[in-house]
Amino acid sequence: IHENKEAHNVFFFFFFKKEKPTLLIICLVIVKLFLKVKNIQDKVLKFSASSLFFFLLIQMMKGSFIQTRIFWIPLIIILSLVIIDKNHELQNINKTLN
């Protein structure tokens, strides 16, 4: 990769810039995020989070864009859906216990 050119995806960007620890961290975050999305119980939330997760992966293959809103907004929404699902799960447990 030349200094003034952009890599054609996030993974190659970090691989060729010799930032292997950063590449490893990104891959671990993707796996962890996938597991969180997979464990969502609510079907509507799971579909929404899965769709955004797929969009995020496609965007990561398309360009090195981690600094843009195309990366951060879907990531924040996915994490919000995971939190909402956990809150629904806790509310159901509380209703069962009471």
Secondary structure, 3 states (H helix, E strand, C coil): CCCCCCCCCHHHHHHHCCCHHHHHHHHHHHHHHHHHHHCCCCHHHHHHHHHHHHHHHHHHHHCCCCCCHHHHHHHHHHHHHHHHHHHHHHHHHHHHHC
